[in-house]
Amino acid sequence: MKKIVIIPARLDSERLPEKPLKLIDKKPMIEWTYQAAKNSIADEIIVATDSNKIKKVVEEFEGNAVLTSDQHQTGTDRIFEVANNLDLQDEDIVINVQGDEPFIDPVDINNIFYSFLNAENNLPSKLETILNHEMTTLYSAHETLPTKNNSNEVKIKVDECISLDFSREVEGDTSDWFIHLGIYGYKFKCLKNFVKWQQSKRELEFKLEQLRALDNGVLIKALPSKSLFHLGVDTEKDLIEANEIAKKF
């Protein structure tokens, strides 16, 4: 069973132009993410990008990058273009690690792989293997309850280790909602199906592509991340914070 990490990285970003190339402690953000993935058990790491500029930077630090179409609607469509050229089997595992997650913990990446490999001894003790799950994602086990009305903070509703829902805003009791982390593992068969499905009504409304999977009956396993640092870099403020965090590494 192959274990692949694909990092989608677009040059255009409305809030932080050329985001993957922004420097964090003198290294481009995409290099931080790539090196974290390199420290996991992945057999192969590939940056999927629509930009020759990003491809060149990745190759300069001896990483592997592939040019993709600039017409993709979602990051999942972008990673599928790359994965579909890798001669993968249905049960092979593809993990989508966002290029703006410079401090993603390799342990978290490994645990997503293990969730498909049935290596229960490498998972937190309360998490038993869920048969037939096709996707795995992460939520923060450290941070406080999510902010109800902060639409930039994606929330996940979890029962045991099953993803029940995703939202940008929640009402009422938030005790079973957590801060979602933008990393997904797929069986390749699920990834193939995902890109064939039409964008669901909820996906379009909330701009959350994982809702397409839920709305098509995909069982998504949710694992708690115990990493101390979680930061999706979307703004100049986030970039300043990332440079402060980098000093601790």
Buried (B, 14 or more C-beta within 10 A) or exposed (E): EBBBBBBBBBBEBEEBEBBBBBBBEEBBBBBBBBBBBEEBBBEEBBBBBBBEEBBEBBEEEEBEBBBBEEEBEBBBBBBBBBBEEBEBEEEBBBBBBBBBBBBBBBBBBBBBBBBBBEBEEBBEEEBEBBEEBBBBBBBBEEEEBBBBEEEEBBBBBBEEBEBBBBBBEBEEEBEEBBBBBBBBBBBBBBBBBBBEEEEBEBBEEBEBBBBBBBBBEBBBBBBBBEBEBBBBBBBEEBBEEBBEBBEEE
